Amino acid sequence: MSAPLWSGEQLVAAMGARGQGAIPEAITGVSIDTRTLEAGDAFFAIRGEARDGHDFVAAALDKGAGLAVIDKAHANAFADRGPCAVVDDVLKAMERAGMARRAALQAGIVAVTGSVGKTGTKEALRLTLSRQGKTHAPVASYNNHWGVPLTLCRTPRDVRYGVYEIGMSNPGEILPLARMVQPDVAIVTTVQPVHLAAFESIEGIAHEKAAIFSGLKPGGTAIVNADIAQAGLLRELAQASPAGRIISFGEHPEADVRLLSCSLRPDVSTVDAMVLGQPVTYRLGSPGRHIVLNSLAVLAAIEALGADLALAALALGDLRPPAGRGAQQVLQGPGGHFILIDESYNGNPASMRAAIENLGRIPVAGRGRRIAVLGDMLELGPTAPELHKGLVEPVTANGVDVVFACGPLMRGLYDSLPSALRGAYAGQSSGLEPLVLDAIRAGDVVTVKGSLGSRMGPIVKAIMARYPAVTAED
């Protein structure tokens, strides 16, 4: 039987809280959402943009929460309701608990940031490290001001490895999160024109991403992308950080972890690389050149942690794209099968081009077509119209047959396409959804992509609701 995540007294002390009611001996999990809360969890009543967690404390206790973490203003309201930990600020208390757990860990810790590829790299690290020891990583893209401390609080004391994703949308967000995590290894996957609405330049984004290096434990390892224009700047910032070592990765001839060659197929890639002087050949179970390059960063982290490089390379063959980030599904369409690629979680110029390139590699069957269903890329600032129109080149170069588009920014791309490639346009994804559903036919390959705020996910759900998945028997 596994040890509890926390003792009740331990968690109360870590937060600097005042206990109210009968504090339980054991806390088995940590939750901020009553929909997923399980009996024995500590429920943190954090205040979000739309809702206050204190509105759900009663429901959490009724559901069996072992402890509710509440602020002083609500202490009297729950005085006789169940075990509570009373604090000045619930989010700050969760941060204190997360940092206390980090201080108690005897594990190799990796933190990942970057304009593109954070979650995929996090998942690849989870996969490769879990083959070598107990590993903890966030269940989703919990990379913000509440997601990072929540993930730290959920980390068991006895893990061998921990992987944490750190994101940002505004200046000054990465450093405090990196200091909570105190990684032994910090990765910047890439720097791209993302969140330009909040930054004056890509160099400003590079400075923000490189703040992850300032959170490193002294002597830790900074991992930088050697192929991007900001590589020199990232290296300079890493040298000014507590890092004791810098490892570069990419196709650049001077990269420490260097791609020698790769074979890109619709579903897998085969990679030949040189990892700090050691040749490594491996199969990568998730398609795309961008995934290949990020796998080099994974192997750099494996080496920096002193883990088994050969075992990690072997594990990469089992990597699969996460939901919303390239997951493929074969569905039964009108008259035959078609392929759906779910890229609906995010969209920016770099990831959009990568998705279109991957679409171009997948063969269609019979009279099938390559269909791109695209929503706006958000938070790009004044350059947004130009960046959307710039997608004409990858669309035409990669054999895309039909484009369905929605959103005011994608209108610029749609109007710039050759007329033969225009499927349909709508102002919002809800208007595009029925048009896409009716257009699909046997042999098609359909990619759905856009920023989360463009609401492309419902189009994916609608396609999967209408057309059943193909089973092995089919």
SULKASUL-V386521 format. One record per helix or strand of 2 or more residues. SS is the DSSP state (H for helix, E for strand). FROM is the first residue (numbers start at 1). TO is the last residue. Records with the same first field share a line. If there is no record, write none. Layout:
SS->FROM-TO + FROM-TO
This chain:
E->6-7 + 18-20 + 26-27 + 29-31 + 41-44 + 67-71 + 84-87 + 108-113 + 135-137 + 161-165 + 185-188 + 221-225 + 245-250 + 257-264 + 269-275 + 278-284 + 327-333 + 336-343 + 370-375 + 402-406 + 422-426 + 445-449
H->8-15 + 53-62 + 72-74 + 76-78 + 90-104 + 118-130 + 147-153 + 174-181 + 202-214 + 231-239 + 289-305 + 309-318 + 349-361 + 381-389 + 391-397 + 410-416 + 419-421 + 429-439 + 452-454 + 457-466
